[in-house]
Amino acid sequence: MCFAQGLVTACCADGRVQTEVAFYNFRFLQGVGLALAYTSSALFCVSVRLYVIISLVILSVVLYVVAEYRLRRNHAHHTSGSGHVMDIERR
């Protein structure tokens, strides 16, 4: 539970996102992940599940980097500041 609260707090630090919605999304995705893990345990061997998990981690990191790049580029065009994340959060 502490991890979930820390994650939602980090995601909602700017105050623009409602924490109830963030907790709902987190719990929903956690439930989907658990359901998929349960159903795939009978269908796939461990090595296939590991490949899927590693692929999803790599995909999520790539998408996170793309989102951060687009966010910084967008704020750099609209602001005269450095575009640093801490500068953006202070505004």
C-alpha positions in Angstrom: 0.0 0.0 0.0 2.9 2.4 0.7 4.2 1.9 -2.8 0.8 2.8 -4.3 0.5 5.9 -2.2 4.0 7.0 -3.1 3.4 6.4 -6.8 0.1 8.3 -6.9 1.6 11.1 -4.8 4.5 11.4 -7.3 2.1 11.4 -10.2 -0.3 14.0 -8.6 2.4 16.3 -7.2 1.3 19.2 -9.4 -2.2 19.1 -8.0 -3.9 19.0 -11.4 -4.9 15.3 -11.2 -7.5 14.1 -8.8 -6.1 11.5 -6.5 -9.2 9.4 -6.5 -9.0 9.0 -10.3 -5.3 8.2 -10.0 -5.9 5.5 -7.3 -8.7 4.1 -9.4 -6.5 3.8 -12.5 -3.7 2.3 -10.5 -5.9 -0.3 -8.9 -7.6 -1.1 -12.2 -4.4 -1.7 -14.0 -3.1 -3.7 -11.0 -6.2 -5.9 -11.2 -5.8 -6.4 -15.0 -2.1 -7.3 -14.5 -3.0 -9.9 -11.9 -5.8 -11.4 -14.0 -3.5 -11.7 -17.0 -0.7 -13.2 -14.8 -3.2 -15.7 -13.4 -4.6 -16.7 -16.8 -1.2 -16.8 -18.5 0.3 -19.1 -15.9 -1.5 -22.1 -17.3 -1.0 -21.1 -20.9 2.7 -20.2 -21.2 5.9 -21.5 -19.7 8.1 -19.3 -17.5 10.5 -18.2 -20.3 7.7 -16.9 -22.5 6.2 -14.9 -19.6 9.6 -13.5 -18.8 10.0 -12.4 -22.5 6.6 -10.7 -22.4 7.3 -9.0 -19.1 10.8 -7.7 -20.2 9.2 -6.5 -23.5 6.5 -4.6 -21.6 9.1 -3.0 -19.4 11.2 -1.9 -22.4 8.1 -0.6 -24.1 7.0 1.4 -21.1 10.4 2.9 -20.6 10.6 4.0 -24.3 7.1 5.5 -24.1 8.0 7.3 -20.9 11.1 8.8 -22.5 9.0 9.9 -25.6 6.4 11.5 -23.3 9.1 13.3 -21.3 10.8 14.5 -24.4 7.5 15.8 -25.9 6.6 17.5 -22.6 9.9 19.2 -22.3 10.0 20.3 -25.9 6.4 21.6 -25.6 7.2 23.6 -22.5 10.5 24.9 -23.9 8.6 26.4 -26.9 6.0 28.0 -24.6 8.3 29.2 -21.8 11.4 31.3 -21.7 12.9 29.2 -18.9 15.3 26.3 -19.2 12.5 23.7 -19.6 13.8 21.7 -16.6 11.2 19.7 -14.8 11.6 21.5 -11.6 11.2 24.9 -13.4 8.0 23.6 -15.0 6.5 22.4 -11.7 7.2 25.8 -10.0 5.2 27.7 -12.6 
